[in-house]
Amino acid sequence: MITKDMTISGILSKHPDTAEIFFKHGMHCLGCAAAQFESLDEAASAHGIDTDALVKDLNASIKAKKLK
């Protein structure tokens, strides 16, 4: 389960397929230095992205992948 306090790099290392969800929400800086230490909530806020919607979509993506 993905939470707001996780880092982008941590999420991508466990769930690489979630990159498309980040892109869908307008977060294209997945490889930047801040992705290593900044929380998902901090990164989303910095980019004007709704963190709750992003977390919901990320978790839905992971759940859908598990069902396949």
CHARMM internal coordinates of N, CA and C (Angstrom, degrees):
IC EDIT
DIST 1 N 1 CA 1.4540
DIST 1 CA 1 C 1.5341
ANGL 1 N 1 CA 1 C 109.20
DIST 1 C 2 N 1.3020
ANGL 1 CA 1 C 2 N 115.25
DIHE 1 N 1 CA 1 C 2 N 133.20
DIST 2 N 2 CA 1.4569
ANGL 1 C 2 N 2 CA 121.46
DIHE 1 CA 1 C 2 N 2 CA 179.76
DIST 2 CA 2 C 1.5244
ANGL 2 N 2 CA 2 C 109.23
DIHE 1 C 2 N 2 CA 2 C -91.34
DIST 2 C 3 N 1.3300
ANGL 2 CA 2 C 3 N 114.91
DIHE 2 N 2 CA 2 C 3 N 137.13
DIST 3 N 3 CA 1.4585
ANGL 2 C 3 N 3 CA 121.28
DIHE 2 CA 2 C 3 N 3 CA 178.60
DIST 3 CA 3 C 1.5226
ANGL 3 N 3 CA 3 C 109.58
DIHE 2 C 3 N 3 CA 3 C -125.68
DIST 3 C 4 N 1.3229
ANGL 3 CA 3 C 4 N 115.62
DIHE 3 N 3 CA 3 C 4 N 165.52
DIST 4 N 4 CA 1.4621
ANGL 3 C 4 N 4 CA 122.21
DIHE 3 CA 3 C 4 N 4 CA -177.69
DIST 4 CA 4 C 1.5260
ANGL 4 N 4 CA 4 C 113.50
DIHE 3 C 4 N 4 CA 4 C -63.76
DIST 4 C 5 N 1.3233
ANGL 4 CA 4 C 5 N 117.54
DIHE 4 N 4 CA 4 C 5 N -23.78
DIST 5 N 5 CA 1.4622
ANGL 4 C 5 N 5 CA 119.85
DIHE 4 CA 4 C 5 N 5 CA -175.71
DIST 5 CA 5 C 1.5291
ANGL 5 N 5 CA 5 C 113.65
DIHE 4 C 5 N 5 CA 5 C -88.51
DIST 5 C 6 N 1.3237
ANGL 5 CA 5 C 6 N 117.78
DIHE 5 N 5 CA 5 C 6 N -3.04
DIST 6 N 6 CA 1.4639
ANGL 5 C 6 N 6 CA 121.43
DIHE 5 CA 5 C 6 N 6 CA 178.23
DIST 6 CA 6 C 1.5291
ANGL 6 N 6 CA 6 C 109.78
DIHE 5 C 6 N 6 CA 6 C -77.62
DIST 6 C 7 N 1.3398
ANGL 6 CA 6 C 7 N 116.23
DIHE 6 N 6 CA 6 C 7 N 155.26
DIST 7 N 7 CA 1.4617
ANGL 6 C 7 N 7 CA 120.10
DIHE 6 CA 6 C 7 N 7 CA 176.00
DIST 7 CA 7 C 1.5313
ANGL 7 N 7 CA 7 C 109.54
DIHE 6 C 7 N 7 CA 7 C -87.13
DIST 7 C 8 N 1.3135
ANGL 7 CA 7 C 8 N 115.33
DIHE 7 N 7 CA 7 C 8 N 156.94
DIST 8 N 8 CA 1.4655
ANGL 7 C 8 N 8 CA 120.09
DIHE 7 CA 7 C 8 N 8 CA 177.83
DIST 8 CA 8 C 1.5211
ANGL 8 N 8 CA 8 C 109.75
DIHE 7 C 8 N 8 CA 8 C -62.29
DIST 8 C 9 N 1.3173
ANGL 8 CA 8 C 9 N 117.01
DIHE 8 N 8 CA 8 C 9 N -44.45
DIST 9 N 9 CA 1.4636
ANGL 8 C 9 N 9 CA 119.36
DIHE 8 CA 8 C 9 N 9 CA -179.44
DIST 9 CA 9 C 1.5251
ANGL 9 N 9 CA 9 C 111.48
DIHE 8 C 9 N 9 CA 9 C -63.70
DIST 9 C 10 N 1.3138
ANGL 9 CA 9 C 10 N 117.51
DIHE 9 N 9 CA 9 C 10 N -35.75
DIST 10 N 10 CA 1.4617
ANGL 9 C 10 N 10 CA 121.20
DIHE 9 CA 9 C 10 N 10 CA 177.01
DIST 10 CA 10 C 1.5164
ANGL 10 N 10 CA 10 C 111.99
DIHE 9 C 10 N 10 CA 10 C -64.89
DIST 10 C 11 N 1.3222
ANGL 10 CA 10 C 11 N 115.44
DIHE 10 N 10 CA 10 C 11 N -41.09
DIST 11 N 11 CA 1.4705
ANGL 10 C 11 N 11 CA 120.49
DIHE 10 CA 10 C 11 N 11 CA 178.53
DIST 11 CA 11 C 1.5241
ANGL 11 N 11 CA 11 C 109.88
DIHE 10 C 11 N 11 CA 11 C -65.43
DIST 11 C 12 N 1.3378
ANGL 11 CA 11 C 12 N 116.11
DIHE 11 N 11 CA 11 C 12 N -47.83
DIST 12 N 12 CA 1.4684
ANGL 11 C 12 N 12 CA 119.91
DIHE 11 CA 11 C 12 N 12 CA -177.60
DIST 12 CA 12 C 1.5211
ANGL 12 N 12 CA 12 C 112.93
DIHE 11 C 12 N 12 CA 12 C -66.27
DIST 12 C 13 N 1.3193
ANGL 12 CA 12 C 13 N 117.36
DIHE 12 N 12 CA 12 C 13 N -31.71
DIST 13 N 13 CA 1.4674
ANGL 12 C 13 N 13 CA 119.13
DIHE 12 CA 12 C 13 N 13 CA 179.46
DIST 13 CA 13 C 1.5332
ANGL 13 N 13 CA 13 C 111.11
DIHE 12 C 13 N 13 CA 13 C -68.21
DIST 13 C 14 N 1.3289
ANGL 13 CA 13 C 14 N 117.26
DIHE 13 N 13 CA 13 C 14 N -34.32
DIST 14 N 14 CA 1.4692
ANGL 13 C 14 N 14 CA 121.12
DIHE 13 CA 13 C 14 N 14 CA 178.74
DIST 14 CA 14 C 1.5239
ANGL 14 N 14 CA 14 C 112.32
DIHE 13 C 14 N 14 CA 14 C -87.20
DIST 14 C 15 N 1.3347
ANGL 14 CA 14 C 15 N 116.34
DIHE 14 N 14 CA 14 C 15 N -30.72
DIST 15 N 15 CA 1.4711
ANGL 14 C 15 N 15 CA 121.72
DIHE 14 CA 14 C 15 N 15 CA -174.38
DIST 15 CA 15 C 1.5355
ANGL 15 N 15 CA 15 C 110.09
DIHE 14 C 15 N 15 CA 15 C -137.26
DIST 15 C 16 N 1.3299
ANGL 15 CA 15 C 16 N 117.89
DIHE 15 N 15 CA 15 C 16 N 71.93
DIST 16 N 16 CA 1.4739
ANGL 15 C 16 N 16 CA 120.16
DIHE 15 CA 15 C 16 N 16 CA -175.94
DIST 16 CA 16 C 1.5243
ANGL 16 N 16 CA 16 C 114.21
DIHE 15 C 16 N 16 CA 16 C -59.30
DIST 16 C 17 N 1.3128
ANGL 16 CA 16 C 17 N 117.51
DIHE 16 N 16 CA 16 C 17 N -26.64
DIST 17 N 17 CA 1.4638
ANGL 16 C 17 N 17 CA 120.45
DIHE 16 CA 16 C 17 N 17 CA -179.54
DIST 17 CA 17 C 1.5279
ANGL 17 N 17 CA 17 C 113.24
DIHE 16 C 17 N 17 CA 17 C -68.35
DIST 17 C 18 N 1.3331
ANGL 17 CA 17 C 18 N 117.31
DIHE 17 N 17 CA 17 C 18 N -11.64
DIST 18 N 18 CA 1.4560
ANGL 17 C 18 N 18 CA 119.65
DIHE 17 CA 17 C 18 N 18 CA -179.80
DIST 18 CA 18 C 1.5230
ANGL 18 N 18 CA 18 C 112.64
DIHE 17 C 18 N 18 CA 18 C -75.73
DIST 18 C 19 N 1.3301
ANGL 18 CA 18 C 19 N 117.62
DIHE 18 N 18 CA 18 C 19 N -7.58
DIST 19 N 19 CA 1.4728
ANGL 18 C 19 N 19 CA 120.33
DIHE 18 CA 18 C 19 N 19 CA 179.59
DIST 19 CA 19 C 1.5230
ANGL 19 N 19 CA 19 C 110.76
DIHE 18 C 19 N 19 CA 19 C -53.77
DIST 19 C 20 N 1.3219
ANGL 19 CA 19 C 20 N 116.84
DIHE 19 N 19 CA 19 C 20 N -40.03
DIST 20 N 20 CA 1.4676
ANGL 19 C 20 N 20 CA 119.59
DIHE 19 CA 19 C 20 N 20 CA -178.97
DIST 20 CA 20 C 1.5245
ANGL 20 N 20 CA 20 C 111.82
DIHE 19 C 20 N 20 CA 20 C -63.49
DIST 20 C 21 N 1.3269
ANGL 20 CA 20 C 21 N 118.01
DIHE 20 N 20 CA 20 C 21 N -30.11
DIST 21 N 21 CA 1.4631
ANGL 20 C 21 N 21 CA 121.46
DIHE 20 CA 20 C 21 N 21 CA 178.23
DIST 21 CA 21 C 1.5346
ANGL 21 N 21 CA 21 C 109.29
DIHE 20 C 21 N 21 CA 21 C -70.76
DIST 21 C 22 N 1.3352
ANGL 21 CA 21 C 22 N 116.39
DIHE 21 N 21 CA 21 C 22 N -42.20
DIST 22 N 22 CA 1.4602
ANGL 21 C 22 N 22 CA 119.72
DIHE 21 CA 21 C 22 N 22 CA 176.61
DIST 22 CA 22 C 1.5294
ANGL 22 N 22 CA 22 C 109.85
DIHE 21 C 22 N 22 CA 22 C -58.96
DIST 22 C 23 N 1.3343
ANGL 22 CA 22 C 23 N 117.02
DIHE 22 N 22 CA 22 C 23 N -45.83
DIST 23 N 23 CA 1.4636
ANGL 22 C 23 N 23 CA 121.29
DIHE 22 CA 22 C 23 N 23 CA 179.94
DIST 23 CA 23 C 1.5289
ANGL 23 N 23 CA 23 C 110.95
DIHE 22 C 23 N 23 CA 23 C -61.59
DIST 23 C 24 N 1.3301
ANGL 23 CA 23 C 24 N 115.94
DIHE 23 N 23 CA 23 C 24 N -41.81
DIST 24 N 24 CA 1.4666
ANGL 23 C 24 N 24 CA 120.83
DIHE 23 CA 23 C 24 N 24 CA 179.76
DIST 24 CA 24 C 1.5297
ANGL 24 N 24 CA 24 C 111.67
DIHE 23 C 24 N 24 CA 24 C -58.15
DIST 24 C 25 N 1.3217
ANGL 24 CA 24 C 25 N 115.53
DIHE 24 N 24 CA 24 C 25 N -34.33
DIST 25 N 25 CA 1.4666
ANGL 24 C 25 N 25 CA 120.64
DIHE 24 CA 24 C 25 N 25 CA -178.71
DIST 25 CA 25 C 1.5336
ANGL 25 N 25 CA 25 C 112.24
DIHE 24 C 25 N 25 CA 25 C -88.58
DIST 25 C 26 N 1.3276
ANGL 25 CA 25 C 26 N 117.43
DIHE 25 N 25 CA 25 C 26 N 3.22
DIST 26 N 26 CA 1.4566
ANGL 25 C 26 N 26 CA 120.52
DIHE 25 CA 25 C 26 N 26 CA 177.14
DIST 26 CA 26 C 1.5081
ANGL 26 N 26 CA 26 C 114.97
DIHE 25 C 26 N 26 CA 26 C 87.91
DIST 26 C 27 N 1.3174
ANGL 26 CA 26 C 27 N 117.08
DIHE 26 N 26 CA 26 C 27 N 14.05
DIST 27 N 27 CA 1.4574
ANGL 26 C 27 N 27 CA 121.27
DIHE 26 CA 26 C 27 N 27 CA 178.70
DIST 27 CA 27 C 1.5270
ANGL 27 N 27 CA 27 C 107.96
DIHE 26 C 27 N 27 CA 27 C -101.69
DIST 27 C 28 N 1.3325
ANGL 27 CA 27 C 28 N 115.03
DIHE 27 N 27 CA 27 C 28 N 99.28
DIST 28 N 28 CA 1.4600
ANGL 27 C 28 N 28 CA 120.72
DIHE 27 CA 27 C 28 N 28 CA -174.08
DIST 28 CA 28 C 1.5277
ANGL 28 N 28 CA 28 C 113.44
DIHE 27 C 28 N 28 CA 28 C -106.13
DIST 28 C 29 N 1.2935
ANGL 28 CA 28 C 29 N 118.09
DIHE 28 N 28 CA 28 C 29 N 2.19
DIST 29 N 29 CA 1.4729
ANGL 28 C 29 N 29 CA 121.20
DIHE 28 CA 28 C 29 N 29 CA -176.10
DIST 29 CA 29 C 1.5270
ANGL 29 N 29 CA 29 C 111.81
DIHE 28 C 29 N 29 CA 29 C -99.68
DIST 29 C 30 N 1.3008
ANGL 29 CA 29 C 30 N 116.08
DIHE 29 N 29 CA 29 C 30 N 47.75
DIST 30 N 30 CA 1.4657
ANGL 29 C 30 N 30 CA 120.36
DIHE 29 CA 29 C 30 N 30 CA -174.52
DIST 30 CA 30 C 1.5191
ANGL 30 N 30 CA 30 C 113.41
DIHE 29 C 30 N 30 CA 30 C -66.47
DIST 30 C 31 N 1.3131
ANGL 30 CA 30 C 31 N 117.11
DIHE 30 N 30 CA 30 C 31 N -24.95
DIST 31 N 31 CA 1.4568
ANGL 30 C 31 N 31 CA 120.26
DIHE 30 CA 30 C 31 N 31 CA -178.24
DIST 31 CA 31 C 1.5146
ANGL 31 N 31 CA 31 C 114.37
DIHE 30 C 31 N 31 CA 31 C -100.89
DIST 31 C 32 N 1.3181
ANGL 31 CA 31 C 32 N 118.11
DIHE 31 N 31 CA 31 C 32 N 6.12
DIST 32 N 32 CA 1.4674
ANGL 31 C 32 N 32 CA 119.92
DIHE 31 CA 31 C 32 N 32 CA -178.41
DIST 32 CA 32 C 1.5321
ANGL 32 N 32 CA 32 C 110.23
DIHE 31 C 32 N 32 CA 32 C -71.66
DIST 32 C 33 N 1.3032
ANGL 32 CA 32 C 33 N 115.30
DIHE 32 N 32 CA 32 C 33 N 161.45
DIST 33 N 33 CA 1.4693
ANGL 32 C 33 N 33 CA 120.81
DIHE 32 CA 32 C 33 N 33 CA -177.26
DIST 33 CA 33 C 1.5272
ANGL 33 N 33 CA 33 C 112.07
DIHE 32 C 33 N 33 CA 33 C -59.43
DIST 33 C 34 N 1.3174
ANGL 33 CA 33 C 34 N 117.57
DIHE 33 N 33 CA 33 C 34 N -37.22
DIST 34 N 34 CA 1.4628
ANGL 33 C 34 N 34 CA 120.72
DIHE 33 CA 33 C 34 N 34 CA -178.22
DIST 34 CA 34 C 1.5215
ANGL 34 N 34 CA 34 C 111.75
DIHE 33 C 34 N 34 CA 34 C -64.11
DIST 34 C 35 N 1.3367
ANGL 34 CA 34 C 35 N 118.07
DIHE 34 N 34 CA 34 C 35 N -25.36
DIST 35 N 35 CA 1.4683
ANGL 34 C 35 N 35 CA 121.31
DIHE 34 CA 34 C 35 N 35 CA -179.82
DIST 35 CA 35 C 1.5260
ANGL 35 N 35 CA 35 C 111.86
DIHE 34 C 35 N 35 CA 35 C -63.36
DIST 35 C 36 N 1.3268
ANGL 35 CA 35 C 36 N 116.56
DIHE 35 N 35 CA 35 C 36 N -17.19
DIST 36 N 36 CA 1.4547
ANGL 35 C 36 N 36 CA 121.24
DIHE 35 CA 35 C 36 N 36 CA -179.96
DIST 36 CA 36 C 1.5302
ANGL 36 N 36 CA 36 C 112.99
DIHE 35 C 36 N 36 CA 36 C -78.43
DIST 36 C 37 N 1.3327
ANGL 36 CA 36 C 37 N 116.72
DIHE 36 N 36 CA 36 C 37 N -30.29
DIST 37 N 37 CA 1.4688
ANGL 36 C 37 N 37 CA 119.05
DIHE 36 CA 36 C 37 N 37 CA -173.03
DIST 37 CA 37 C 1.5314
ANGL 37 N 37 CA 37 C 115.09
DIHE 36 C 37 N 37 CA 37 C -127.55
DIST 37 C 38 N 1.3168
ANGL 37 CA 37 C 38 N 116.85
DIHE 37 N 37 CA 37 C 38 N -20.47
DIST 38 N 38 CA 1.4573
ANGL 37 C 38 N 38 CA 120.77
DIHE 37 CA 37 C 38 N 38 CA -178.10
DIST 38 CA 38 C 1.5257
ANGL 38 N 38 CA 38 C 110.05
DIHE 37 C 38 N 38 CA 38 C -78.25
DIST 38 C 39 N 1.3176
ANGL 38 CA 38 C 39 N 117.26
DIHE 38 N 38 CA 38 C 39 N 138.33
DIST 39 N 39 CA 1.4646
ANGL 38 C 39 N 39 CA 119.80
DIHE 38 CA 38 C 39 N 39 CA 178.32
DIST 39 CA 39 C 1.5242
ANGL 39 N 39 CA 39 C 109.81
DIHE 38 C 39 N 39 CA 39 C -70.62
DIST 39 C 40 N 1.3081
ANGL 39 CA 39 C 40 N 115.87
DIHE 39 N 39 CA 39 C 40 N 159.76
DIST 40 N 40 CA 1.4578
ANGL 39 C 40 N 40 CA 121.19
DIHE 39 CA 39 C 40 N 40 CA 177.36
DIST 40 CA 40 C 1.5287
ANGL 40 N 40 CA 40 C 109.97
DIHE 39 C 40 N 40 CA 40 C -58.05
DIST 40 C 41 N 1.3059
ANGL 40 CA 40 C 41 N 116.94
DIHE 40 N 40 CA 40 C 41 N -40.34
DIST 41 N 41 CA 1.4597
ANGL 40 C 41 N 41 CA 121.42
DIHE 40 CA 40 C 41 N 41 CA 179.32
DIST 41 CA 41 C 1.5260
ANGL 41 N 41 CA 41 C 111.15
DIHE 40 C 41 N 41 CA 41 C -63.55
DIST 41 C 42 N 1.3254
ANGL 41 CA 41 C 42 N 117.18
DIHE 41 N 41 CA 41 C 42 N -44.22
DIST 42 N 42 CA 1.4660
ANGL 41 C 42 N 42 CA 120.90
DIHE 41 CA 41 C 42 N 42 CA 178.83
DIST 42 CA 42 C 1.5275
ANGL 42 N 42 CA 42 C 111.19
DIHE 41 C 42 N 42 CA 42 C -63.47
DIST 42 C 43 N 1.3221
ANGL 42 CA 42 C 43 N 116.33
DIHE 42 N 42 CA 42 C 43 N -44.26
DIST 43 N 43 CA 1.4607
ANGL 42 C 43 N 43 CA 120.91
DIHE 42 CA 42 C 43 N 43 CA -178.52
DIST 43 CA 43 C 1.5258
ANGL 43 N 43 CA 43 C 111.16
DIHE 42 C 43 N 43 CA 43 C -65.75
DIST 43 C 44 N 1.3154
ANGL 43 CA 43 C 44 N 116.63
DIHE 43 N 43 CA 43 C 44 N -44.85
DIST 44 N 44 CA 1.4584
ANGL 43 C 44 N 44 CA 120.49
DIHE 43 CA 43 C 44 N 44 CA -179.93
DIST 44 CA 44 C 1.5285
ANGL 44 N 44 CA 44 C 110.60
DIHE 43 C 44 N 44 CA 44 C -63.49
DIST 44 C 45 N 1.3060
ANGL 44 CA 44 C 45 N 116.65
DIHE 44 N 44 CA 44 C 45 N -42.71
DIST 45 N 45 CA 1.4653
ANGL 44 C 45 N 45 CA 120.86
DIHE 44 CA 44 C 45 N 45 CA 179.01
DIST 45 CA 45 C 1.5237
ANGL 45 N 45 CA 45 C 111.23
DIHE 44 C 45 N 45 CA 45 C -62.38
DIST 45 C 46 N 1.3300
ANGL 45 CA 45 C 46 N 116.74
DIHE 45 N 45 CA 45 C 46 N -40.41
DIST 46 N 46 CA 1.4617
ANGL 45 C 46 N 46 CA 121.17
DIHE 45 CA 45 C 46 N 46 CA 179.99
DIST 46 CA 46 C 1.5306
ANGL 46 N 46 CA 46 C 111.75
DIHE 45 C 46 N 46 CA 46 C -63.94
DIST 46 C 47 N 1.3247
ANGL 46 CA 46 C 47 N 116.23
DIHE 46 N 46 CA 46 C 47 N -27.23
DIST 47 N 47 CA 1.4646
ANGL 46 C 47 N 47 CA 121.19
DIHE 46 CA 46 C 47 N 47 CA -178.57
DIST 47 CA 47 C 1.5286
ANGL 47 N 47 CA 47 C 112.83
DIHE 46 C 47 N 47 CA 47 C -101.95
DIST 47 C 48 N 1.3316
ANGL 47 CA 47 C 48 N 116.90
DIHE 47 N 47 CA 47 C 48 N 5.40
DIST 48 N 48 CA 1.4668
ANGL 47 C 48 N 48 CA 120.41
DIHE 47 CA 47 C 48 N 48 CA 178.70
DIST 48 CA 48 C 1.5158
ANGL 48 N 48 CA 48 C 112.98
DIHE 47 C 48 N 48 CA 48 C 69.89
DIST 48 C 49 N 1.3256
ANGL 48 CA 48 C 49 N 116.54
DIHE 48 N 48 CA 48 C 49 N 31.27
DIST 49 N 49 CA 1.4636
ANGL 48 C 49 N 49 CA 122.26
DIHE 48 CA 48 C 49 N 49 CA -177.69
DIST 49 CA 49 C 1.5220
ANGL 49 N 49 CA 49 C 109.61
DIHE 48 C 49 N 49 CA 49 C -103.98
DIST 49 C 50 N 1.3169
ANGL 49 CA 49 C 50 N 116.75
DIHE 49 N 49 CA 49 C 50 N 139.79
DIST 50 N 50 CA 1.4613
ANGL 49 C 50 N 50 CA 123.14
DIHE 49 CA 49 C 50 N 50 CA 177.72
DIST 50 CA 50 C 1.5298
ANGL 50 N 50 CA 50 C 109.17
DIHE 49 C 50 N 50 CA 50 C -69.52
DIST 50 C 51 N 1.3165
ANGL 50 CA 50 C 51 N 116.67
DIHE 50 N 50 CA 50 C 51 N 106.16
DIST 51 N 51 CA 1.4634
ANGL 50 C 51 N 51 CA 121.67
DIHE 50 CA 50 C 51 N 51 CA -175.95
DIST 51 CA 51 C 1.5185
ANGL 51 N 51 CA 51 C 112.21
DIHE 50 C 51 N 51 CA 51 C -61.69
DIST 51 C 52 N 1.3211
ANGL 51 CA 51 C 52 N 116.72
DIHE 51 N 51 CA 51 C 52 N -41.64
DIST 52 N 52 CA 1.4664
ANGL 51 C 52 N 52 CA 119.58
DIHE 51 CA 51 C 52 N 52 CA -178.57
DIST 52 CA 52 C 1.5264
ANGL 52 N 52 CA 52 C 111.50
DIHE 51 C 52 N 52 CA 52 C -62.41
DIST 52 C 53 N 1.3205
ANGL 52 CA 52 C 53 N 117.24
DIHE 52 N 52 CA 52 C 53 N -42.16
DIST 53 N 53 CA 1.4655
ANGL 52 C 53 N 53 CA 121.07
DIHE 52 CA 52 C 53 N 53 CA 178.84
DIST 53 CA 53 C 1.5226
ANGL 53 N 53 CA 53 C 110.53
DIHE 52 C 53 N 53 CA 53 C -66.20
DIST 53 C 54 N 1.3280
ANGL 53 CA 53 C 54 N 116.65
DIHE 53 N 53 CA 53 C 54 N -39.83
DIST 54 N 54 CA 1.4648
ANGL 53 C 54 N 54 CA 120.86
DIHE 53 CA 53 C 54 N 54 CA 178.93
DIST 54 CA 54 C 1.5248
ANGL 54 N 54 CA 54 C 110.71
DIHE 53 C 54 N 54 CA 54 C -63.48
DIST 54 C 55 N 1.3221
ANGL 54 CA 54 C 55 N 116.92
DIHE 54 N 54 CA 54 C 55 N -47.82
DIST 55 N 55 CA 1.4747
ANGL 54 C 55 N 55 CA 121.07
DIHE 54 CA 54 C 55 N 55 CA 179.52
DIST 55 CA 55 C 1.5283
ANGL 55 N 55 CA 55 C 110.24
DIHE 54 C 55 N 55 CA 55 C -60.98
DIST 55 C 56 N 1.3190
ANGL 55 CA 55 C 56 N 116.46
DIHE 55 N 55 CA 55 C 56 N -42.28
DIST 56 N 56 CA 1.4671
ANGL 55 C 56 N 56 CA 120.73
DIHE 55 CA 55 C 56 N 56 CA 179.07
DIST 56 CA 56 C 1.5316
ANGL 56 N 56 CA 56 C 110.65
DIHE 55 C 56 N 56 CA 56 C -60.00
DIST 56 C 57 N 1.3202
ANGL 56 CA 56 C 57 N 116.84
DIHE 56 N 56 CA 56 C 57 N -46.56
DIST 57 N 57 CA 1.4665
ANGL 56 C 57 N 57 CA 120.49
DIHE 56 CA 56 C 57 N 57 CA -179.67
DIST 57 CA 57 C 1.5279
ANGL 57 N 57 CA 57 C 112.09
DIHE 56 C 57 N 57 CA 57 C -67.75
DIST 57 C 58 N 1.3279
ANGL 57 CA 57 C 58 N 116.94
DIHE 57 N 57 CA 57 C 58 N -38.53
DIST 58 N 58 CA 1.4663
ANGL 57 C 58 N 58 CA 119.75
DIHE 57 CA 57 C 58 N 58 CA 178.37
DIST 58 CA 58 C 1.5320
ANGL 58 N 58 CA 58 C 110.57
DIHE 57 C 58 N 58 CA 58 C -62.51
DIST 58 C 59 N 1.3200
ANGL 58 CA 58 C 59 N 116.33
DIHE 58 N 58 CA 58 C 59 N -46.17
DIST 59 N 59 CA 1.4634
ANGL 58 C 59 N 59 CA 119.94
DIHE 58 CA 58 C 59 N 59 CA 179.73
DIST 59 CA 59 C 1.5271
ANGL 59 N 59 CA 59 C 112.21
DIHE 58 C 59 N 59 CA 59 C -66.65
DIST 59 C 60 N 1.3144
ANGL 59 CA 59 C 60 N 117.16
DIHE 59 N 59 CA 59 C 60 N -36.79
DIST 60 N 60 CA 1.4664
ANGL 59 C 60 N 60 CA 120.39
DIHE 59 CA 59 C 60 N 60 CA 176.74
DIST 60 CA 60 C 1.5224
ANGL 60 N 60 CA 60 C 110.57
DIHE 59 C 60 N 60 CA 60 C -64.28
DIST 60 C 61 N 1.3175
ANGL 60 CA 60 C 61 N 116.73
DIHE 60 N 60 CA 60 C 61 N -38.38
DIST 61 N 61 CA 1.4616
ANGL 60 C 61 N 61 CA 121.25
DIHE 60 CA 60 C 61 N 61 CA 178.68
DIST 61 CA 61 C 1.5299
ANGL 61 N 61 CA 61 C 111.38
DIHE 60 C 61 N 61 CA 61 C -63.79
DIST 61 C 62 N 1.3161
ANGL 61 CA 61 C 62 N 115.63
DIHE 61 N 61 CA 61 C 62 N -43.64
DIST 62 N 62 CA 1.4658
ANGL 61 C 62 N 62 CA 120.19
DIHE 61 CA 61 C 62 N 62 CA 178.99
DIST 62 CA 62 C 1.5290
ANGL 62 N 62 CA 62 C 110.47
DIHE 61 C 62 N 62 CA 62 C -65.11
DIST 62 C 63 N 1.3129
ANGL 62 CA 62 C 63 N 116.01
DIHE 62 N 62 CA 62 C 63 N -43.10
DIST 63 N 63 CA 1.4752
ANGL 62 C 63 N 63 CA 120.16
DIHE 62 CA 62 C 63 N 63 CA -179.88
DIST 63 CA 63 C 1.5303
ANGL 63 N 63 CA 63 C 110.35
DIHE 62 C 63 N 63 CA 63 C -62.88
DIST 63 C 64 N 1.3244
ANGL 63 CA 63 C 64 N 117.29
DIHE 63 N 63 CA 63 C 64 N -42.97
DIST 64 N 64 CA 1.4697
ANGL 63 C 64 N 64 CA 121.26
DIHE 63 CA 63 C 64 N 64 CA 179.88
DIST 64 CA 64 C 1.5188
ANGL 64 N 64 CA 64 C 111.18
DIHE 63 C 64 N 64 CA 64 C -63.04
DIST 64 C 65 N 1.3297
ANGL 64 CA 64 C 65 N 116.47
DIHE 64 N 64 CA 64 C 65 N -38.81
DIST 65 N 65 CA 1.4697
ANGL 64 C 65 N 65 CA 120.55
DIHE 64 CA 64 C 65 N 65 CA 179.24
DIST 65 CA 65 C 1.5289
ANGL 65 N 65 CA 65 C 110.56
DIHE 64 C 65 N 65 CA 65 C -64.97
DIST 65 C 66 N 1.3214
ANGL 65 CA 65 C 66 N 116.95
DIHE 65 N 65 CA 65 C 66 N -39.41
DIST 66 N 66 CA 1.4687
ANGL 65 C 66 N 66 CA 120.64
DIHE 65 CA 65 C 66 N 66 CA 179.42
DIST 66 CA 66 C 1.5181
ANGL 66 N 66 CA 66 C 111.95
DIHE 65 C 66 N 66 CA 66 C -65.35
DIST 66 C 67 N 1.3251
ANGL 66 CA 66 C 67 N 117.12
DIHE 66 N 66 CA 66 C 67 N -30.01
DIST 67 N 67 CA 1.4648
ANGL 66 C 67 N 67 CA 121.31
DIHE 66 CA 66 C 67 N 67 CA -177.82
DIST 67 CA 67 C 1.5270
ANGL 67 N 67 CA 67 C 112.05
DIHE 66 C 67 N 67 CA 67 C -76.87
DIST 67 C 68 N 1.3217
ANGL 67 CA 67 C 68 N 116.90
DIHE 67 N 67 CA 67 C 68 N -16.42
DIST 68 N 68 CA 1.4771
ANGL 67 C 68 N 68 CA 119.79
DIHE 67 CA 67 C 68 N 68 CA -178.85
DIST 68 CA 68 C 1.4997
ANGL 68 N 68 CA 68 C 112.13
DIHE 67 C 68 N 68 CA 68 C -77.98
END
COOR INIT
IC SEED 1 N 1 CA 1 C
IC BUILD
